[in-house]
Amino acid sequence: MAKRTASAKKQARAGVRRSARNRAVRSEVKTLIVKSRRSLSDAQAEPSERIESTVEAMRGLDRAASKRILHPNNAARRKSRLARQLAKLASTAPAPAKSKKAAPARAAAPATKKK
């Protein structure tokens, strides 16, 4: 058996701390994704709530990927799936009612030449 040097023991201790921190971040990301999916599947959820939870989940995925806790491609795939679900809901949602009052016409600004 190889000797356990002082530096190896220190690296083992540091590895335990890193794995605990990484596990906490992964768990938080999973929780954010589950909350986002629930809000996307909930018919009574407000559109702003759906968007907010999805953006928060994407932000968590970006943070985990930037710290290399999750592989960047893994985070990108999960973000893509969430965005696709959100876009699907946006396309099926009824369009907001437009007001009958037309926007005032804007006067064209005179063109100026710059030297």
Helices and strands as residue ranges (DSSP letters): H 6-41, H 47-66, H 72-92
